[in-house]
Amino acid sequence: MERKRELKQQFKETKIEAGVYEIKNTINQKIFIGSTRNFKTLNGRKFELEAGSSTNKDLQKEWNEFGKEAFQFTILEQLKKPETGFFDEKRALQKLEGKWLAEKQPYGEKGYNGL
């Protein structure tokens, strides 16, 4: 019972980190840029692809074709949150993702993001 209480406390103290990530096909170098309010959800993204249920049809097709070993998940930038005051995390995350989309241009032959 004590162990369960310790694990709950540890979970509550775990910092939730938001930011922008990249999924890269290491065979053809195509990339997908995405953002999340919790980097722990990247495991869910991998699970969707492994289960064949990703909503990104092009990414799913190539995941099926090349296999999971051909893909690399990378955190590009963590969202910096102020210590105090109001902070619109959703808007800040959209802005950060937009910066990376503009920089990497993962469209058409270069990536899996739609315009």
C-alpha positions in Angstrom: 0.0 0.0 0.0 2.9 2.4 0.8 4.4 1.7 -2.6 1.2 2.7 -4.3 1.1 6.0 -2.3 4.7 6.7 -3.3 4.0 6.1 -7.0 1.0 8.4 -6.9 3.1 11.1 -5.3 5.9 10.6 -7.8 3.3 10.9 -10.7 1.9 14.2 -9.2 5.4 15.6 -9.0 6.4 14.6 -12.5 6.7 17.8 -14.6 4.5 17.9 -17.7 6.6 19.2 -20.6 5.1 20.6 -23.8 6.8 21.3 -27.1 7.4 20.5 -30.7 8.6 17.1 -32.0 9.7 15.6 -35.3 9.1 12.1 -36.8 11.7 11.4 -39.4 11.8 8.7 -42.0 15.5 7.9 -42.1 15.2 6.2 -45.4 13.7 9.0 -47.6 14.4 11.8 -45.1 10.7 12.9 -45.1 9.6 14.5 -41.8 6.4 15.2 -39.8 6.4 18.2 -37.4 3.9 18.1 -34.5 3.3 19.6 -31.1 2.0 18.2 -27.9 1.1 19.5 -24.5 2.8 16.5 -22.9 5.8 14.8 -24.5 4.7 11.5 -22.8 1.9 11.3 -25.4 4.6 10.5 -28.0 4.3 6.9 -26.9 0.7 7.1 -27.9 1.7 8.5 -31.3 4.0 5.5 -31.8 1.2 3.2 -30.7 -1.2 4.7 -33.2 1.3 4.1 -36.0 2.0 0.5 -34.9 -1.7 -0.2 -34.7 -2.3 1.3 -38.2 -4.6 3.9 -36.9 -2.8 7.2 -37.5 -4.9 9.9 -39.0 -1.9 11.0 -41.2 -2.4 8.6 -44.1 0.9 9.3 -45.8 2.9 8.8 -42.7 1.0 5.6 -41.9 1.5 4.2 -45.4 5.3 4.7 -45.2 5.4 3.4 -41.6 3.7 0.2 -42.8 6.0 0.1 -45.9 9.4 0.8 -44.2 8.7 -0.5 -40.6 9.1 1.3 -37.3 12.9 0.9 -37.4 13.0 3.4 -40.2 11.5 6.2 -38.1 13.2 8.4 -35.5 11.3 10.6 -33.0 13.1 13.8 -31.9 12.1 16.6 -29.5 12.9 19.8 -31.4 12.0 22.3 -28.7 10.5 22.4 -25.3 7.9 25.1 -24.6 9.3 27.6 -22.0 6.6 28.5 -19.5 6.8 31.5 -17.2 6.9 30.9 -13.5 4.1 33.4 -12.7 1.3 35.2 -14.5 -1.2 34.1 -17.1 0.2 31.9 -19.9 -1.8 30.7 -22.9 -0.1 27.4 -23.4 -2.2 26.4 -26.4 -1.5 29.6 -28.3 2.2 29.6 -27.4 2.5 26.0 -28.6 0.8 26.8 -31.9 3.2 29.7 -32.4 6.2 27.4 -31.6 5.0 24.7 -34.0 4.5 27.4 -36.7 8.1 28.5 -36.3 9.3 24.9 -36.8 6.9 24.3 -39.8 8.3 27.5 -41.4 11.9 26.4 -40.8 11.6 22.8 -41.8 8.9 23.1 -44.6 7.7 19.4 -44.2 5.3 19.6 -47.1 5.0 17.6 -50.4 8.1 15.6 -51.2 9.8 16.8 -48.0 7.3 15.7 -45.4 4.0 14.4 -44.1 2.4 17.7 -43.0 -0.4 19.1 -45.2 -0.6 22.7 -46.2 
